[in-house]
Amino acid sequence: MTRIVMLGAGSGFTHSLSGDIMQMEGVDGGEICLVDIDAKRLRLAEGLVRKIAEKLGKDKAWTIKAATDRRRVLEGARFVTNTIEVSGVQTVRIDNDIPLQYGVSQCIGDTIGPGGIFKAMRTVPVWVEVLRDIDRMAPDAFILNYTNPMSIMTHAAMLVTNRPVVGLCHSVQGTSRLMADYCQVPYEELIWECAGLNHMAWFTRLEHRGRDLYPNLKKRAARDKKLWERDPVRLDFMLHFGYFMTESSGHFSEYIPYYRKRKELRKKYCRPGYLGGDSFYANEWPTWRANADKWRARLMAGKEEIKVGRSYEYASSIIQSILTDKPFVFHGSTWNTGLIDNLPFDGVVEVPILVNKNGYNPIHFGPLPEQCAALNRQHMAVNKLTAEACVEGDREKAMHALLLDPLTSAVCSPAEIKEMFDRMFKAERKFLKGF
């Protein structure tokens, strides 16, 4: 029986991933093991997954188990999905508010910058423990990571395990659909190519019936105020750098030094919410999390209908491909073994990956446009230092990573960055158990 272990079952991914898994064609059933250290949220997740199984008529084919200790269910697992969150909502204000006192405004702040680096410092040491348990208890497992900061989590995994690990996100498939909308062509007719880093990958090709779509998209972005307002940072950036990228305007504005370093620039280019609002994630995440639990409780009580469709998350298609040997191509984070020629070969990149019964087979992409590669290289240096710092427990390396962060260094002096780092470290000390 195929055992699939889902770590961090209290996360928002569980609904879609479990429903997707139970709808895999050519897979008769198996065992879904839900793990979360929060017993209350685990009970909600277990109840919801059982309801989904009943809704799909799969309750006889799929056995559902739940555990607060992963070691109870890891033995012999074939697949492990990771969606853990370390420290819950207890540090989100620290990640945001201390940097803000130094002029570093974050919109999301969970994959890069001060917030992203400290999230890695809390999460990676736990991740390393998980990976070592998998090595010992499930040596044949394929590992699918959804937890941010994605590039750093994947890099750390590559340092500590030989298990096949891939980092998964939905920004490529989501943005490719957005590109069809912006370019005003049917999605199924859009020809595109994309690679780079997670949350910072580039659409190097956009075509429809042999026609390059970029010239017209750039004209519209420069002239059509209504279109520009839908995605101001990404569209403006495309006009200057030539290519569109995969993360929302608000999140992307944190990856580069141009749009958030002064209040007047944020006023000009950033908008509320995912379009760049100051402290958006810190302000909203605790409410989102609480509301997600209330929503699950309503579903369990029959006060809302459980809707189950096949999402465009990659996990189930990857699992299906390995089990049935039906090839599938997805975009994922993996080690750059020469896959992108002009990015460092000692770091993690996001590229197309072919999966079949032999597992993950990354596809050579070639070089990126040099201006795009240069921005990626900046982040690969930050990711490398942060991952190594978290695996080694090296506080100084983590501080050096923050010194190199593009947005932070555009706003602060080295002395200010060090002071910020020390204050954040002190405020979050009890969660930084790897240091």
N, C-alpha and C positions, 0 to 999 in steps of 0.2 A: 504494500500500500504506500502510495506517495505521500510523504509527510511534508507539509508546508508550514513553517513556523513564522508567525507575524509578530515581530518585536515592536513594542509601542502601540498595542492594540487600541489604546484610548485615543489615538490620533484621528484626524479627519479623513485619512486615507482608507481606513478599514472598511467603510461602507462600500466604496467603489471597488477596491481591490478584491474583497471577498466575493462580491457579486460577479465580478469579471472572471475570477478563478472558477467559480461554479458553472460558468457558461462556456468554458473552453470546449471546442469541438474536438472529438477524438479522444477525450480523457473521461473515463467512466466514473471517476470519483477518487476519493482519497481522504486525507485527514488535514484539517486546518487547526493549527494550535495557536491560540491567542495568548500573548504574554504582555502583561503590564504590571508595574510595581504598585500602581494605585488600584486597590481592590475594588473600589466603588466604580471607577471608570471601566475596569475590566468586566465587571458584571454587566454594565450597560452594553459594552461591545459584544460580549458573548450572546446576550439576549437578542441584540440586533442581527448578528450573523445567523443565529438560529432562525429568526423570522425571515431573513432573506432566503435561507435554504428552503423553508416551507413555501415561500412565495414562488420560488422557481421549481418546486417539486423535486428538490435535490436533497431533502433531509435524510433519505435512505442511502444515497450515494456518498455523501460527505459526512464524516464524523467530525464534530466540533468539540475541541477541548480548550480549557482555559487554565492558566497558571500564573501566579505572581513571581515564581522562580523559574527562569528560563531553562535551568538545568533539568527540570522535571520533564521537559518535552523536546529538548534539542537532540537527544540520542537518535542517530540515524536519519536526521532530517535531510531531505533532498534539496529543498529550497528554503532560504531564510530571507525575509524582507525586513528591512530596518526602518522604522519611523519613530524612533525614540526622541524624547525631549528631556534634557537634563535641567533640573531646577524649575521646570514649569514656568509660572508667571512671576516668580520671585525676584528675578534679576532684570526683567525687561526695562524697568525704569532706570536702573543703574546704568545699563548699557547705553541708554539714550541720554539721560540727564547730565551725567558728569561730562561727557564730550561736548554737549551743548553749551556748557559753561565756558568752554574754550573756543566756541564759535563753530564747532563741527556739527552741522545739522544733518541728521539722518532721517530718511523716510521709512525704510524698513530696518536696516541695520542688523541683519542676521546672517549674512554671508561674507561680508567684507567690512572694512573699517573697524573702528573700536568695538562696535557691537558684535560684528562677525568674528573678530579675533577672540574676543572673550567667550563667545558662544562655543567656539572651537576648543578653547582651554577648559571649558566645563565638560564638553561632550566627548572629545576624542579619548581621554583616559578611560571612560566607561566603554567606549567603542572598542578599544584595544582589549579590554577584559572579555567583551562579547566575542571578539574574533578568536581569542585564545580558547574560549570554551568551544566554539565551533570547530576549531582545528582538532581538539581532543575528542569531541563527542559526535561530530558530523563531518568527517574528513572528505566526504564526497559531495558536500553541499555546494550549490551555487548561491552566491550572496548578491542581493539586490538592495542597494542603499538609496533611500529617499531623504534621509535626514540632512539638513543643512548644518554648516556650510559645505555644500556638496563637493567642491574640488578639494578642499582640505580633508574632509572625511575619506574621500577616495584615495588621496595621496597617502594619508596615514595608514590606510588598509594595505596599500602596496608595500609599505615598509615593514609590516609585521606578520603578514600571512601569504602563503602561496595559493590559498583558495581562490577560485575565480570570482572576482568582485567587479561589479559595475555600478556606476552612479546613475540614477534615473531622475528625470525631471519632466515637466510637461511644457517647458517654455518653447522648445523647438516646434512641437506639433501644434501648440496653441498659436504661436506667432506665424507659422506658415499659413494657417487659416486666416489670420488677420491680414497677411500680405495679399491673399486672394481678394479679400474685401477692399483693401486700399487700392489695389490695382484694377478692381472691377472686372475680374475674370472668375469663371467657375473654379472652385478649388481642385476638382479632379483633372482640370486641364492645365493647372499651374505646374511648370517645371522649375524646380528649385534645388539648390545645393547649399549646405550650411555646415560650418565647422568653426571651432575656436575653443573657448572655455565655457563651462556651464554659466549661464546668465550673461555670457559675453561672447556668444558665437555669432558669426557673420553670414548673412545671406549673400554669398558671392555670385549666385546666379538666380535670376528671376526672369522666366521666359513664358511666353504663351504663343503656341503655334509658330515657333521659330523667331518670334519678335522679342527683343530685349525690353523688359518692362521698366527698367530703371529711368531712362530719360523722361518718360511721361510722368512717372511717379514723382520725380524731382521737380518737374514743372508745376505739378499740382500742389506739392508741398510748399513751394515758394509763393504760390498765388492764391490758393484756396484756404482762407482763414478757418473755415469750418473743419476741414480735414486737419489742418495744423493743430488746432485746439484738441483734437482727439489724442494726440501723441506728441506734444511739443518738443520734448527733449530728444527723442529718437529721430523725429523727422528733421529737426534742425541739425542734429549731429550727422545724419545722412547727407545733408546738403554740403557739409564741409569735408567729411571723410569718405563719402562715396558709397557707403554700404549701410544697410539696415541691420539691426542686431536683435537679439532674442529676448531681452528682458524689458519689463515695463519702463516707461519714462521715469517714474519715481525711483525705482530700484537702480536702473542704469545710471541715473544722475549721481549715485554714490560711488560708482566704479571709476569715474573719470574726474579730473580736477577742474572742470570748466563751469559747471552750472550751479553749484551749491555753496561756493566759498564766500559769497557776499549776499546780503539780504536783497539788494536790488536785482541781482541775477536770479535769485529764487523767485522773486516777484515776476520777473519777465518770462521765465521759462517753465517754472513749476506751477502745478495746480493742486487742488486738494486730493486726498486719497492716494491711489496708486500712481497718480500723475506727478507726485513729488511733494506731497504735504509734509511739513515739518512734524516730526515725532508721530507720524501716522500709525506705525506698527505699535509703538509703545502705548499710545492712547487707546488703540482698538483691540489689541490681542487678548487682554484679560476678558473683555466682554465677549469676543468671538468664541473663546474657549468655553466660557460658562454657557453661552447660548447653544453651543454644539451639544453639550451634555443635556440641556433642557430639551433640545430637539430629539435626541435619542430617547429620552424618557417619554416624550409624547408618542413617538413611534411605537415604543414598547407597550404603551397603554392603549394603543389603537386609536388615538386621537388624530393621527395623520396617517395617510396611506404610504406604505413603503414602496418607493419606485425604484426599480432595478433595470437599468439598461447597460449595455456594454460601453464602458467609458473608453477614452483614448489614452489612458495610462498604459505604459508599456509592459508592466510586470506579467500580466496573464498571458500575453502573446509570446513573451520570452519563455515562460514555463511551458506553454503549449508546444512551442517549436522544439524545445529540448526533448519533451516526452514523445512527440509524434514525428520528429525529424522533418517538420514542415518549415522550410527556411523563412526567416522574417528579418527585415532590416529595421533597426531603430537607431536613434541617436543617444549615445550614452557617454559617461565620463570613464576614461581608462588611461593607462600609462602611455605616454607618447613614444612608442617604439619606432620612431621615424614616420609616424602617420601624418603629421603636419611638418613639412620640411624645415620651415623657418621659425619653429618654436623649440625651446630646449627639450632634449630627450630625457631629462631627469625630472619630469613633472607630468601632471595630468591634463589631458585635453578632452574635448567633447567632439566626437566624430561619428559617422555612420558605423554601425556594427552589425554584421551578419551573425545570426544565431541559428543553430541547428542542433542535431544530436551531439555534435562535438563541442558544443558550448559557444562561448563568445569569440567571434572572429573579427576583430577591428579591421576596417577598410582604409587603405592608404588614401589620403585626401589630396596631398600635394601642398604647395605653399599657399599661404594667405596673402592678400594684398599687404604690402610691407607696413603701411600705417596702422592697419588693424593688428598685425602681428606684434608691432611695437607695444601697443597698449596691452595685449595679452601677456607679453613677456613681463611687464611690470607686475601684473597680478600673479604670474607664476612664481616670481621671486617671493612675494608676500605669502603665497600659499605654501611654498616649500619650507620657508622659515617657520611658519606657524605649525605645520604638520610635524616637523622635526622637533620643535619646542614641546609640543604636546606629548609626543611619544617618549621623548627623553626627559621630560619634566624640567626643561631649561627655561627659566623665567626670562633670562637676558635675551635669548633668541626670540621669544614672543614679543618683547619690547622692541627689538630691532625690526620685526615684521611691521609693527605699528608705525615705526619711524618711516618705513618705505611706502605705507599706504598712500595712494595718490591723492585722495581727498583730504585726509588728515594733514599730510605734508604741505598741501596747498594753503592751509589755513594757519597752521601752528609752527612755531620754532621747535627744534629738537628738545630744548629744555622744557617747553610746555608739554610736548608729547610725553616725555618721560614722567613729568609730574602727573599728567592725566592717567597714564598707565598705572602708576603707583597708587593713586587714589582709587581707581577701579579695582585693582588687585586687592587692596585692603577691604573695600566694601563687599567684595564677592568671595573673600578668602575661604569661607566654609564650603563653597561649591567647587573650589579649585583643588581637588584632592590629588591630582596628579603632579602638583607642584610643591 
